[in-house]
Amino acid sequence: MHQMLNEDGLIPEVSELKEVYASLDALYQLLAGKIKKKPKPEFND
């Protein structure tokens, strides 16, 4: 069954899974209020 899923392209690549996990983790932290706000960058114009 695993081989059939691989052949059909139904199992995502590891890098894709890592990206999705990172996005979901960032969203969770945002919703949970655990993200510290980063200071605005100061530009010397």
Backbone as a chain_set.jsonl record, in Angstrom:
{"seq": "MHQMLNEDGLIPEVSELKEVYASLDALYQLLAGKIKKKPKPEFND", "coords": {"N": [[0.83, -1.194, 0.0], [1.931, 1.241, 0.818], [3.835, 1.611, -1.172], [2.179, 1.981, -3.381], [0.958, 4.403, -2.729], [3.182, 6.074, -2.805], [3.848, 5.883, -5.534], [1.637, 7.088, -6.702], [1.968, 9.628, -5.867], [0.878, 10.589, -3.527], [1.924, 10.846, -1.035], [3.453, 13.341, 0.749], [6.599, 15.119, 0.338], [9.388, 15.15, 2.631], [10.448, 17.686, 3.125], [8.3, 19.311, 2.46], [6.505, 18.603, 4.447], [7.846, 19.549, 6.693], [7.736, 22.306, 6.225], [4.974, 22.78, 6.359], [4.491, 22.006, 9.003], [6.026, 23.927, 10.363], [4.64, 26.244, 9.658], [2.123, 25.741, 10.807], [2.88, 25.577, 13.484], [3.785, 28.181, 13.949], [1.386, 29.556, 13.569], [-0.112, 28.473, 15.677], [1.368, 29.416, 17.884], [0.976, 32.142, 17.552], [-1.799, 32.358, 17.907], [-1.998, 31.424, 20.489], [-0.781, 33.389, 21.848], [1.917, 33.438, 22.41], [4.012, 34.542, 21.091], [6.612, 36.805, 21.077], [6.576, 40.186, 20.401], [8.48, 41.49, 17.797], [10.872, 44.075, 17.82], [10.477, 47.062, 15.908], [12.404, 47.492, 12.991], [15.048, 49.827, 12.841], [15.797, 52.269, 10.581], [18.432, 54.05, 9.165], [18.0, 56.717, 7.522]], "CA": [[0.0, 0.0, 0.0], [2.84, 2.38, 0.898], [4.44, 1.786, -2.491], [1.148, 2.534, -4.266], [0.805, 5.814, -2.385], [4.365, 6.758, -3.332], [3.758, 5.935, -6.989], [0.581, 8.03, -7.065], [2.348, 10.959, -5.413], [-0.037, 11.003, -2.459], [2.684, 11.086, 0.194], [4.277, 14.543, 0.536], [8.026, 15.053, 0.636], [9.734, 15.531, 4.002], [10.62, 19.143, 3.191], [6.956, 19.898, 2.462], [5.932, 18.375, 5.777], [8.513, 20.463, 7.625], [7.198, 23.646, 5.979], [3.603, 22.814, 6.881], [4.587, 21.966, 10.46], [6.518, 25.229, 10.821], [3.538, 27.2, 9.505], [1.109, 25.45, 11.823], [3.441, 25.922, 14.781], [3.766, 29.647, 14.042], [-0.005, 29.946, 13.752], [-0.493, 28.111, 17.043], [2.005, 30.345, 18.818], [0.314, 33.429, 17.385], [-3.127, 32.279, 18.52], [-1.833, 31.196, 21.92], [-0.197, 34.6, 22.422], [3.249, 33.132, 22.913], [5.04, 35.193, 20.281], [7.03, 38.127, 21.525], [6.626, 41.098, 19.267], [9.824, 41.919, 17.454], [10.939, 45.544, 17.684], [10.538, 47.539, 14.523], [13.793, 47.83, 12.61], [15.312, 51.255, 12.704], [16.592, 52.54, 9.405], [19.106, 55.348, 9.176], [17.818, 57.321, 6.198]], "C": [[0.875, 1.259, 0.0], [3.455, 2.666, -0.462], [3.439, 2.387, -3.475], [0.946, 4.023, -3.994], [1.982, 6.625, -2.901], [4.275, 6.927, -4.841], [2.718, 6.957, -7.445], [0.89, 9.452, -6.62], [1.462, 11.481, -4.295], [0.669, 11.243, -1.126], [3.593, 12.287, -0.054], [5.735, 14.296, 0.9], [8.272, 15.547, 2.064], [9.858, 17.05, 4.126], [9.265, 19.85, 3.2], [6.306, 19.744, 3.83], [6.543, 19.319, 6.805], [7.978, 21.879, 7.472], [5.794, 23.787, 6.556], [3.636, 22.837, 8.4], [5.041, 23.317, 11.011], [5.415, 26.279, 10.732], [2.472, 26.993, 10.567], [1.6, 25.811, 13.215], [3.437, 27.435, 14.987], [2.347, 30.15, 14.263], [-0.475, 29.635, 15.167], [0.092, 29.092, 18.051], [1.364, 31.722, 18.742], [-1.037, 33.423, 18.094], [-3.045, 32.093, 20.03], [-1.218, 32.41, 22.61], [1.201, 34.396, 22.957], [4.358, 33.808, 22.129], [5.341, 36.565, 20.865], [7.115, 39.007, 20.294], [8.059, 41.547, 19.05], [9.829, 43.438, 17.357], [11.035, 45.918, 16.217], [11.981, 47.861, 14.182], [13.934, 49.333, 12.419], [16.251, 51.456, 11.521], [17.185, 53.932, 9.518], [19.023, 55.924, 7.773], [18.45, 58.68, 6.146]], "O": [[0.599, 2.218, -0.721], [3.583, 3.824, -0.861], [3.81, 3.211, -4.311], [0.781, 4.811, -4.925], [1.802, 7.743, -3.383], [4.591, 7.994, -5.369], [2.905, 7.619, -8.466], [0.157, 10.381, -6.958], [1.313, 12.693, -4.136], [0.073, 11.783, -0.194], [4.416, 12.259, -0.968], [6.058, 13.387, 1.665], [7.455, 16.275, 2.628], [9.422, 17.631, 5.119], [9.1, 20.869, 3.87], [5.634, 20.657, 4.311], [5.845, 19.827, 7.683], [7.783, 22.58, 8.465], [5.469, 24.802, 7.172], [2.896, 23.597, 9.025], [4.504, 23.796, 12.01], [5.273, 27.109, 11.629], [1.976, 27.954, 11.155], [0.826, 26.298, 14.04], [3.121, 27.914, 16.076], [2.128, 31.067, 15.055], [-1.162, 30.447, 15.787], [-0.602, 29.546, 18.961], [1.223, 32.398, 19.762], [-1.377, 34.373, 18.8], [-3.919, 32.552, 20.765], [-1.144, 32.448, 23.838], [1.628, 35.109, 23.865], [5.532, 33.661, 22.47], [4.442, 37.37, 21.112], [7.664, 38.607, 19.268], [8.758, 41.932, 19.987], [8.869, 44.024, 16.855], [11.597, 45.187, 15.402], [12.701, 48.44, 14.995], [13.041, 50.003, 11.9], [17.344, 50.893, 11.467], [16.507, 54.876, 9.923], [19.879, 55.649, 6.932], [18.4, 59.344, 5.11]]}, "num_chains": 1, "name": "protein.A"}
